[in-house]
Amino acid sequence: MMDSGEKIFGKVQNKYDEATYQSLVFMADGETATYNPKDLKAFGLANSRFFITKSVPGEEELRFVQVLVSGALQLNFYNNRYFLDNGTELLELKAFYTQGQIEGNKIKRYVKAYISTLKIQMAGTCGTNLNDQIEKTKMEELDFVRLFEAYHECNGLPYTSHINSISFLKVSPILMAGIGFVSLQDRSVEKNQKNGLDNTISYRFQGGLRLHDFRKYPRISLDLRLGVELLNTTFQSRFESPGVVIIQAEENFQETSVFIPISFNYSVYRKNETDVYVGLSGAAWYRSISSSSGIISEELIGSGKTNIYNREIVTGVDRLFVPGLKLGANFPLGDRMRLFTETQFDVLLDYYTTNILAKRSSFSRTGLSLQIGIEF
């Protein structure tokens, strides 16, 4: 609704379902215009979000304020702040910390000033009946909405909740597969010792859930997954003490890892249903190694003698925490599915240890994986 009272209909050109707008890009009749709070009285979205223009305490200019519950007492939201509108004034529902001292000891106290505001504004028979609920109300959207709804229902007053049709979050199952490229990083090795893996390609499979489109934070998503990685490779090592000895070793092993990653993602770009995001991940990692006996050759240069040994070479930790970084993008695939791709970098510290003729070494492993999946 324009400031003049004229109503226009069209499409809001927003990339995300935001809870706070500083300005509004709006398309109507093929033309796009940008509106500021001084230009509009109110606007509503198809998902039932409703915004009005208000003077907000502490703000010099008019703001678009989201109406969560409208009625005799109106619950508003702007930029992580909640307000009660009684038709006469806009009162902020505040909570804050104070510091003081008791017998010389510093204390920090959390003051729920909004409790007093609610009790005063809801005074009456219903306010008395709702006293326990008011006392237990947390500084959270859902708690405030439930309280305002209960107040209107108790008094038999009409009201509208503008966010009930908006889900708190969406949950989507996912399946994905891909390949990884691994490499050894020396942590503690002998001087003149060279080490490596002959095959650096692993295979990954994952399934899980994606939590996304949070009502208040649409850019944020969380991934909860269970994955398996398979690696078949040969560890190779060569150590030389000039003029004394040359030691060469190799062992083929098959590694099976089960990992449980949780990742926090933030959308950095969205256009035409394509979403690009970055993420931080942490995984509980469990792995087992099966191998044939390793072969170690010890060439004694002075005598020309060579000794051959068959023994286990590669061991390592059974479990560890693995941090990672990822970059991903997802695209629409029909009406109900999305295709997504991810590139992830993981660091597995002190992952392998080797024992070659009493020479112990430790190695970290880094991995870069490329994966593709479907979100249902």
FIKE-697971 format. One record per residue: residue in three letters; z, x, y of N, C-alpha, C in turn. Coordinates in steps of 0.2 Angstrom, whole numbers, plus 5000, padded with zeros to 4 digits. Example, Ala and Ser with C-alpha at 12.3 -4.5 7.8 and 13.67 -1.06 7.14 Angstrom:
2
ALA503950664972503950624978503950664984
SER503550644989503650684995503950645000
! end
This chain:
376
MET500050044994500050005000500050045006
MET499550035011499550075017500050055021
ASP500150105026500750085031500550025035
SER499950005036499749945039499849885035
GLY500049895029500149835024499549825020
GLU498949855021498349845017498449875010
LYS498249835005498249864998497649884996
ILE497649944993496949974990497149994983
PHE496549984979496650004972496150054970
GLY496350104965495950154963496350204958
LYS496250264958496550314953496850374957
VAL497450384955497850444957497550504954
GLN497350554958497050614955497550664953
ASN498050644949498650694947498450724941
LYS498650784940498550824934499150804929
TYR499750794931500250784927500650714929
ASP501050684925501350624927502050644930
GLU501950664936502550694940503050634942
ALA503650664943504250614945504350624952
THR504050674955504050684963503450704965
TYR503250674971502550684974502750704981
GLN502350764984502450784991501850744994
SER501250744991500750704994500350674988
LEU499850634990499550594985498750594986
VAL498450624981497650624981497450564977
PHE497050524981496850454978496150444979
MET495850414974495150404974495050324973
ALA494650304978494450224978493750224981
ASP493350174977492650164979492250234979
GLY492450274975492050344975492250394980
GLU492750374984492950424989493650444988
THR493750514989494450544988494750554995
ALA495450534995495750545001496450574999
THR496750615004497450635003497950605007
TYR498450575005498950535009499650565009
ASN499950575014500650595015501050535016
PRO501750545015502250485016502150445022
LYS501950475027501850435034501350395033
ASP500850405029500250355028500350295024
LEU500850295019500950245014501650215015
LYS501650145013502350115012502550125005
ALA502050125000502250124993501650134989
PHE501750164983501150164978501450154971
GLY501050134967501250124960500750154955
LEU500950174949500550194944500450144938
ALA499950154934499850114929500350114923
ASN500750174923501250174918501950144920
SER501950114926502550074929502950114934
ARG502750184935503150224940502950194947
PHE503450184951503450154958503750204963
PHE503450214968503650254974503650224980
ILE504150234984504150204991504250264996
THR504050245002504250295008504850285011
LYS505250345011505950335013506150395017
SER506650385022507050445025507550465020
VAL507550535018508050555013508550605017
PRO509150595015509650635018509550705017
GLY509550745023509450815023508750835023
GLU508250785024507550805025507350775031
GLU506950815035506750795042506150745042
GLU505750755037505150715036505250655031
LEU504850605031504850555026504550585020
ARG504850555014504650575007504450515003
PHE504050534998503950484993504550484988
VAL504950424987505450424983505350374977
GLN505450404971505350364965505950304964
VAL505750244963506150194962506250184954
LEU506850204952506950194945507150124943
VAL507650094947507850024946507849994952
SER507549934953507549894959507949834958
GLY508249814963508749754963509149754969
ALA509749714968510249714974510449784976
LEU510549824970510749894971510149934968
GLN509849974972509250014970509350084968
LEU509150104963509250174960508550214962
ASN508650264966508050304968508150384966
PHE507550414965507550484963507050524968
TYR507250584970506850624973507050704972
ASN506550744969506650814969507350834966
ASN507550804960508150814956508750784960
ARG508650744964509250714967509250634966
TYR509750604965509850534964510150494970
PHE509950434972510150404978510250324976
LEU510750294979510850224979510650194985
ASP510250144985510050104991510350034991
ASN510750024995511149954995510749905000
GLY510149925003509849885007509949905015
THR510549935016510649955022510650035023
GLU510850065018510850145019510650175012
LEU510450235012510250275006510850325005
LEU511250315000511750354998511650404993
GLU511750464994511550514988512150514983
LEU511950514977512450524971512550594970
LYS513150624972513250694972513750714967
ALA513650774965514150814961514150884963
PHE514650924963514650984965515351024962
TYR515251094963515851134961516251154967
THR516951154966517351184971517751234968
GLN518051284972518451334970519151334973
GLY519651344970520351344973520751394969
GLN521451394970521851434967522451394965
ILE522751414959523351384956523851444954
GLU524351454957524851514956524451574956
GLY523951584961523651644961523051654957
ASN522951604953522351614948521751564951
LYS521151594951520551564954520351514949
ILE520151454951519951394946519351364949
LYS518851344945518251314947518251244944
ARG518151194949518251124947517551084948
TYR517351044944516751004945516950934947
VAL516650924953516850864957516250814956
LYS516450754953515950694952516050654958
ALA515750664964515850624970515450564969
TYR514950564965514550494964514950444961
ILE515550464957515950404954516250364959
SER516450394964516750354970516250314973
THR515650344974515150304978514950244973
LEU514850254967514750194963515250144962
LYS515850164962516450114962516450074968
ILE516350104974516350064980515750014981
GLN515150044979514550004980514549944974
MET514849954969514849904964515549864963
ALA515949864969516549834969516549764968
GLY517049734964517049664963517249654955
THR517149594953517349584946516949624941
CYS516249624942515849664938516049734938
GLY516149764944516349834945516949844941
THR517449804941518049814937517849814930
ASN517449774928517249764921516849834918
LEU516549864923516149914922516449984923
ASN517149984925517450044927517450094922
ASP517550084915517550134910516850164910
GLN516250124910515650144910515450194916
ILE515750174922515650214928515950284927
GLU516550284925516950344924516550394919
LYS516250364914515850404909515150424910
THR514950394916514250404918514150474920
LYS513650514917513450574918512950584923
MET512850644926512350654932511650654928
GLU511450604925510850604921510450534922
GLU509850544922509350484923509550424919
LEU509550434912509650384908510350344909
ASP510850384910511550354911511550314918
PHE511250334923511150294929510850234928
VAL510250234925509850184923510250124919
ARG510550144914510950104910511550064914
LEU511850104919512350074923512050024928
PHE511550044931511249994936511049934932
GLU510749944927510549884923511149834921
ALA511649874919512249834917512549794923
TYR512549824928512849794934512449734936
HIS511749734936511349674938511449624933
GLU511449644926511549594921512249554921
CYS512749594923513449564923513449514929
ASN513149534935513149484940512549434940
GLY512149434935511649384934511149394940
LEU511049454942510549464947509849494944
PRO509349474947508649504945508549574946
TYR508249614942508149684943507549704939
THR507249754941506649784937506749854936
SER506749874929506749954928506049974927
HIS505950024931505250054932505050104927
ILE505550124923505350184918505450164911
ASN505650104910505750084903505150094898
SER504550084901503950084898503650154897
ILE504050204900503850274900504250304895
SER503950334890504350364885504750434887
PHE505350444885505650504887505350564886
LEU504950564880504550624878504050594872
LYS503550634871503150614865503250674860
VAL503150654854503250694848502550694844
SER502250754843501650754839501650804833
PRO501450784827501450834822500850874823
ILE500950944820500450994821500351024815
LEU499751054813499551094808499051144811
MET499151214808498751264811498751324806
ALA498151364807498051424803497751474807
GLY497751534805497451594809497551654805
ILE497351704809497451774807497851814812
GLY498151874809498551914813498251984812
PHE498452024817498252094817498852134818
VAL499152174813499752204814499652284815
SER500152314817500152384818500852414818
LEU500952474815501552514815501752544821
GLN502352544823502552584829503152624826
ASP503152694827503652744825504252724829
ARG504852724825505452714828505852784827
SER505952804821506252864819505852904813
VAL505452954815505052984810505153064811
GLU504953094806504953174806504353194811
LYS504453254814503953284818503353304813
ASN502753294816502153314812502053264806
GLN502353204807502253154802501853094805
LYS501253084801500753024803500852974798
ASN500852904801500952854797500452794799
GLY500352754794499852694796499852644790
LEU499452584791499352534786498552534786
ASP498252534779497552534779497252464780
ASN497652414779497352344781497852314786
THR497552294791498052274797497952194798
ILE497652164793497452094794497952054790
SER498252004793498751954789498451884790
TYR498751834786498551764787499151724788
ARG499051674793499651634795499451564794
PHE499951524792499951454791500551424794
GLN500451374798501051334801501051264802
GLY501551234802501651154803502251144806
GLY502251084810502851074813502751014818
LEU503151014823503150964828503150994835
ARG502750954839502750974847503050914851
LEU503550934855503850894859503550904866
HIS503250854869502850864875502850804880
ASP502650804886502550754891503250724892
PHE503750764893504450744895504350704902
ARG504750644902504650604908504850634914
LYS505350684915505450714921505150784922
TYR504950814916504650874917504050884913
PRO503450854915502850844911502550914910
ARG502650964913502351024912502651064906
ILE503251044904503651074898503451044892
SER503451094887503351064880503751114875
LEU503951094869504351134865504051124858
ASP503951184854503651184848504251204843
LEU504251164837504751174832504251174825
ARG504251234822503751244817504151284811
LEU503751284805503851324799503251354797
GLY503251424797502651454795502751504789
VAL502151524787502051574782501551624784
GLU501751694783501251744784501151784778
LEU500551804776500351844770500051904772
LEU500251964769499952024771499952074765
ASN499352094763499252144758498952204760
THR499352254760499152324763499352384759
THR499252444762499452504759499752544764
PHE500352564763500652614768500452684766
GLN500252724771500052794770500352834775
SER500552894773500952944777500753014775
ARG500753054780500653124779501053164783
PHE501453214780501853264784501653334782
GLU501653374787501453444786501953494790
SER502253534786502553594789502153654788
PRO501753674793501253734793501553794789
GLY501053804784501253864779501753854774
VAL502053794774502653784769502453724764
VAL502353664767502253614763501853554766
ILE501453514762501053454764501353404759
ILE501553354762501853294758501353234760
GLN501053204755500653144756500953084752
ALA500953024755501252964751500852904753
GLU500852864748500552794749500852744744
GLU500852684746501152624742500752564744
ASN500452534739500252464740500752414740
PHE500752364744501252314744501052244746
GLN501252194744501152124746501752094749
GLU501652074756502252054759502151974761
THR502651934759502651864761503251854765
SER503051824771503551804776503651734778
VAL504251704778504351644780504651644787
PHE504451604792504751614799504851544801
ILE505351534806505451474809505451484816
PRO504951474820504851484827505051424831
ILE505351434837505451384842505151414848
SER504751374852504451404858504551354863
PHE504651384869504651344876504051364879
ASN503651304881502951314884502951284891
TYR502551314895502451284902501751284904
SER501551224906500851214907500651244914
VAL500151284914499951314920499251294923
TYR498951254919498251224922498151164917
ARG497951114921497651054917497151014921
LYS496551004917495950974920495550934915
ASN495450874916495050834912495250834905
GLU495950824904496250824897496350894894
THR496050944897496151014894496851044897
ASP497251074893497851094895497951164893
VAL498151214898498251284897498951294898
TYR499251334893499951344894500151414892
VAL500751434894501051504892501751484889
GLY501951524884502551514881502951574879
LEU503651564878504051614875504351584869
SER504351624864504551604857505051644854
GLY505451624849505951654846505951634839
ALA505951674834505851654827506351684822
ALA506651644818507051674812506551694807
TRP506551754805506051784800506351814794
TYR506051784788506351804782505751834778
ARG505751884775505251914771505351954765
SER504951954760505051984754504452034753
ILE504552084749503952134748503952144740
SER503352144738503252164731502752214731
SER502852274726502452324727502352354720
SER501852394719501752444713502152504715
SER502252544711502652604712502252654717
GLY502552674722502152724727502052794723
ILE501552824726501352894724501552944730
ILE501852994728502053044733501753114730
SER501353154734501153214732501453274736
GLU501753324733502153374737501753444735
GLU501353464740500953524739501353584743
LEU501653634738501953694741501453744742
ILE501353764748500753804750500953874748
GLY501553904748501653964746501453984739
SER501653934734501553944727500953914725
GLY500653864729500053834726500153774721
LYS500853764720501053714716501053644719
THR500853594715500853524718501353474713
ASN501753444716502253394712502053324714
ILE502053284709501853214710502453174708
TYR502553124712503153074711502953004711
ASN503252964707503152894707503752854709
ARG503852824714504452794716504252744722
GLU504752704723504752654729504752684735
ILE504352664740504352704747504552654752
VAL504252594752504352554758504952494756
THR505352494761505852444761505952414768
GLY506452374769506552344775507052294776
VAL507152264782507652204782507352144779
ASP507852104777507652044774507651984779
ARG507951994784507951934790508051974796
LEU507751944801507851964808507651914813
PHE507751924820507551874825506951914828
VAL506451874829505751894832505551864838
PRO505551904844505351874850504551874851
GLY504351834855503551834856503351794862
LEU502751814864502451784870501751754867
LYS501551694870500951664868500551634874
LEU499951624873499451594878499051544874
GLY499051474876498751424872498351374876
ALA497951334873497551284876497451234871
ASN497451164874497251114869496751064872
PHE496351034868495850994871495850924867
PRO495550874870495550814866495050814860
LEU495150784855494750784849494750714846
GLY494350664849494350594848494950564852
ASP495050504850495550464854496350484852
ARG496450504846497150514844497350584842
MET496850634842497050704840496850744845
ARG497150804845496950864850496850924846
LEU496350964848496251034845496551084850
PHE496951134847497251184851497151254848
THR497151304852497151374850497651414853
GLU497951464850498451504853498351574851
THR498551614856498551694855499251704856
GLN499551744851500251754851500451834850
PHE500851864853501051934852501851934850
ASP501951964844502651964842502852034841
VAL503552054842503752114841504352114835
LEU504252154830504752154824505052224824
LEU505652224827505952294828506252314822
ASP506252384821506552414815506352374808
TYR505752354807505552314802505452344795
TYR505252404795505152444789505552504789
THR505752524783506052594782505752624776
THR505652684776505352724771505752784769
ASN505752804762506052854760505552904756
ILE505452954759504953004756505253074754
LEU505453084748505853144746506353154751
ALA506853104752507453114756507253114763
LYS506653104765506553104772506453024774
ARG506953004778506952934780506652924786
SER506252864787505952844793506052774794
SER505952754800505952684802505452664807
PHE505152604806504552584810504652504812
SER504452494818504352424820503652404819
ARG503552334819502852314818502752264824
THR502152274827501952224832501352184829
GLY501252124831500752084829500452044834
LEU499752034834499351994838499051944834
SER499151874835498851824830498451784834
LEU497851754831497451704834497451644829
GLN497651584832497751534828497351474831
ILE497151424826496851364828497151304824
GLY497251244828497651194824497451124827
ILE497751074824497651004826498250974827
GLU498350934833498950894835498750824834
PHE499150794830499050724828499350674833
! end
